[in-house]
Structures are given as structure tokens and as C-alpha cells.
């Protein structure tokens, strides 16, 4: 079983870069590793991917030494268990709004005595029984738990949410926050930015790592300067679109 290098980097105070993955081709994940990313987030919430495909994407990430995380569709014990059983480095859980939500997430993601995750050794996470029966403590130690706070209710309850143990990263979703404020998509509006800074201070004061999404390098640098360590720098399909647009415009400027 591999040590979770992403978790170690965060514990050392490092900044890590990744991106959301919607495409099913494992080669794209390998390319992310060769490009220098630290992690990928395999998106089962907004993306069209199936868990069987997600497992192959985890293999691709492992092959190039980056960490694969899986974003599940909701805070559901079965979805969280499946995301971890396929051998991911961790799970991302959207729409956490209360301390109870956060506690439920941890309970689903961790084995006894930290939680109540269902146990089977006949999984990729269990190395198909090759790792033996004494692996639950190691899996508890290495798995990364990332929760999304992306609405006003979550922000209002953030002081209680950050008190929940065994959560590694609290991920602020700027687009959902903008929608919650009634200004959908306006992520650079001062109301969104000020709310993000307020949340960053609360999370860091509790000793937790802050994460967020940035759709361009300039925004990513601004959030890093503000104390965010865990940056999802775009989505594979959006990155591909912009690269294609750049090629077309370079040859046909009127496009």
C-alpha cells in the first residue's frame, strides 16, 4: 500500500495543484501527471463517469505518481464507500451544510474506530485480499477526506463544521457560493470574494487545510496568497476547449 504523498504535502504546509476530470480516457490522467499536477479529482457529481471507469482512472493516476480523488454525487455512505473501495487516495463530498453532515461524511469514509465504513478486503483498496486483514488502520491513516462548503448555510455553520476531526480539506466552492448569494457565476464579485476570505480565516484558525476551484492561473495565485493550499485548477474539458480555441484563432483570427 502506497503512502498518500498528497496528504503528506498538505501536512507539511505545501500547495498542491490538481484538476477535475470528466473524460474517461486514462491517458488524459497520465498526461496530468507528466504535466506536473499533484492530483486529479474524478468527478462523479457533475461528470458522466461510471465507477468502473473511475477505477481505471485511479490506476492511471497511480502509474504516474499523482493522487486520484473521487468526488461523489452527494453525502451518501454507499457512494463514499465505493469511491474509496476502488483504490482512490481520497473522497470529496459536496454540499456539506452542518456539523452533522460533516460527522456523517467521516463516519462513512473511515473504518472503526474512527467511523463505520463497510469492510471488504476483496477490493482494489484491499489489494484483493493480498494486503491481509490488518489494513483498516493504514487505510484510515492514508485516505484523504475533503468536504465542500458551498452555500450560505454551510458558511453559517462553518465554525462547527471545522471542529469535526479527521477532515483534511475544506473546499470552498466559489460558483455555488455565488449562486447561494443570488449572483450565480459572478465569482469575482466582492460579495463572493469577501465571503471566501471570511471562510479561509475560520478554516485556517481551526488548523484545517483550505481548498478551492480556480479557472485560471491568476485566480489560483490570488487564492494561494490568501492561504489556500489545495487548488483545483480547472476542468479537463474546459482546458481542452481553451487550447482548441487558441489553435483555431492562431490560424484563423476571425473565429
BELMO-V578750 format. One record per residue. N is the residue number from 1. RES is the residue in three letters. PHI is phi in whole degrees, -180 to 180 (none if undefined). PSI is psi as a letter, one per 40 degrees, with the letter a starting at -180 (999 if undefined). Layout:
N&RES&PHI&PSI + N&RES&PHI&PSI
This chain:
1&UNK&none&h + 2&UNK&-83&i + 3&UNK&-71&i + 4&UNK&-82&g + 5&UNK&-65&d + 6&UNK&-62&d + 7&UNK&-63&d + 8&UNK&-64&d + 9&UNK&-61&d + 10&UNK&-66&d + 11&UNK&-65&d + 12&UNK&-83&e + 13&UNK&89&e + 14&UNK&-78&i + 15&UNK&-98&h + 16&UNK&-122&i + 17&UNK&-120&h + 18&UNK&-147&a + 19&UNK&-155&i + 20&UNK&-80&i + 21&UNK&-117&h + 22&UNK&-109&e + 23&UNK&-88&i + 24&UNK&-89&e + 25&UNK&-76&h + 26&UNK&-61&d + 27&UNK&-60&d + 28&UNK&-64&d + 29&UNK&-68&d + 30&UNK&-59&d + 31&UNK&-60&d + 32&UNK&-58&d + 33&UNK&-66&d + 34&UNK&-65&d + 35&UNK&-77&e + 36&UNK&109&e + 37&UNK&-67&i + 38&UNK&-92&d + 39&UNK&-156&i + 40&UNK&-128&i + 41&UNK&-113&h + 42&UNK&-78&h + 43&UNK&-96&h + 44&UNK&-100&e + 45&UNK&-91&c + 46&UNK&-99&e + 47&UNK&-84&i + 48&UNK&-92&e + 49&UNK&-76&i + 50&UNK&-103&i + 51&UNK&-55&d + 52&UNK&-66&d + 53&UNK&-68&d + 54&UNK&-58&d + 55&UNK&-63&d + 56&UNK&-67&d + 57&UNK&-67&d + 58&UNK&-62&d + 59&UNK&-61&d + 60&UNK&-62&d + 61&UNK&-63&d + 62&UNK&-60&d + 63&UNK&-68&d + 64&UNK&-115&e + 65&UNK&76&f + 66&UNK&-114&i + 67&UNK&-95&h + 68&UNK&-94&h + 69&UNK&-111&i + 70&UNK&-120&h + 71&UNK&-90&h + 72&UNK&-85&i + 73&UNK&-74&d + 74&UNK&-162&i + 75&UNK&-77&g + 76&UNK&-131&h + 77&UNK&-61&d + 78&UNK&-68&d + 79&UNK&-66&d + 80&UNK&-65&d + 81&UNK&-59&d + 82&UNK&-63&d + 83&UNK&-60&d + 84&UNK&-86&d + 85&UNK&-64&d + 86&UNK&-77&e + 87&UNK&93&f + 88&UNK&-74&i + 89&UNK&-82&e + 90&UNK&175&i + 91&UNK&-129&i + 92&UNK&-115&h + 93&UNK&-121&h + 94&UNK&-83&i + 95&UNK&54&f + 96&UNK&-86&h + 97&UNK&-119&e + 98&UNK&-141&i + 99&UNK&-61&d + 100&UNK&-63&d + 101&UNK&-58&d + 102&UNK&-65&d + 103&UNK&-63&d + 104&UNK&-62&d + 105&UNK&-61&d + 106&UNK&-62&d + 107&UNK&-58&d + 108&UNK&-76&d + 109&UNK&-91&e + 110&UNK&-118&i + 111&UNK&-78&i + 112&UNK&-54&h + 113&UNK&-93&e + 114&UNK&-85&d + 115&UNK&-160&a + 116&UNK&-137&f + 117&UNK&-59&h + 118&UNK&-62&i + 119&UNK&-113&h + 120&UNK&-142&h + 121&UNK&-88&e + 122&UNK&-92&f + 123&UNK&-134&i + 124&UNK&-63&d + 125&UNK&-61&d + 126&UNK&-88&e + 127&UNK&53&f + 128&UNK&56&f + 129&UNK&85&e + 130&UNK&-68&d + 131&UNK&-82&e + 132&UNK&84&i + 133&UNK&-84&e + 134&UNK&-97&f + 135&UNK&-116&e + 136&UNK&-66&d + 137&UNK&-65&d + 138&UNK&-66&d + 139&UNK&-65&d + 140&UNK&-61&d + 141&UNK&-71&d + 142&UNK&-89&d + 143&UNK&-70&i + 144&UNK&-103&h + 145&UNK&-112&h + 146&UNK&-118&h + 147&UNK&-115&i + 148&UNK&-98&h + 149&UNK&-110&h + 150&UNK&-146&f + 151&UNK&-151&i + 152&UNK&-59&d + 153&UNK&-63&d + 154&UNK&-63&d + 155&UNK&-63&d + 156&UNK&-63&d + 157&UNK&-103&e + 158&UNK&-62&d + 159&UNK&-60&d + 160&UNK&-80&d + 161&UNK&-63&d + 162&UNK&-69&e + 163&UNK&-81&e + 164&UNK&-76&h + 165&UNK&-73&i + 166&UNK&72&e + 167&UNK&-100&h + 168&UNK&-92&d + 169&UNK&-135&h + 170&UNK&-109&h + 171&UNK&-98&h + 172&UNK&-91&h + 173&UNK&-95&h + 174&UNK&-64&d + 175&UNK&-70&d + 176&UNK&-68&d + 177&UNK&-64&d + 178&UNK&-63&d + 179&UNK&-66&d + 180&UNK&-64&d + 181&UNK&-86&e + 182&UNK&85&e + 183&UNK&-130&g + 184&UNK&-55&h + 185&UNK&87&e + 186&UNK&-90&g + 187&UNK&-74&e + 188&UNK&-101&e + 189&UNK&-62&i + 190&UNK&-60&d + 191&UNK&-66&d + 192&UNK&-71&d + 193&UNK&-62&d + 194&UNK&-63&d + 195&UNK&-65&d + 196&UNK&-60&d + 197&UNK&-62&d + 198&UNK&-60&d + 199&UNK&-67&d + 200&UNK&-58&d + 201&UNK&-61&d + 202&UNK&-65&d + 203&UNK&-68&d + 204&UNK&-67&d + 205&UNK&-64&d + 206&UNK&-87&e + 207&UNK&81&e + 208&UNK&-100&i + 209&UNK&-86&i + 210&UNK&-103&h + 211&UNK&-127&i + 212&UNK&-163&i + 213&UNK&-105&h + 214&UNK&-134&h + 215&UNK&-97&e + 216&UNK&-159&i + 217&UNK&-62&d + 218&UNK&-63&d + 219&UNK&-65&d + 220&UNK&-59&d + 221&UNK&-64&d + 222&UNK&-62&d + 223&UNK&-74&d + 224&UNK&-63&d + 225&UNK&-62&d + 226&UNK&-83&e + 227&UNK&111&e + 228&UNK&-85&h + 229&UNK&-102&d + 230&UNK&-115&h + 231&UNK&-117&h + 232&UNK&-92&h + 233&UNK&-96&g + 234&UNK&98&a + 235&UNK&-126&i + 236&UNK&-53&d + 237&UNK&-67&d + 238&UNK&-69&d + 239&UNK&-63&d + 240&UNK&-65&d + 241&UNK&-59&d + 242&UNK&-65&d + 243&UNK&-65&d + 244&UNK&-66&d + 245&UNK&-60&d + 246&UNK&-64&d + 247&UNK&-66&d + 248&UNK&-63&d + 249&UNK&-68&d + 250&UNK&-66&d + 251&UNK&-95&d + 252&UNK&-130&g + 253&UNK&-58&d + 254&UNK&-76&e + 255&UNK&-69&999
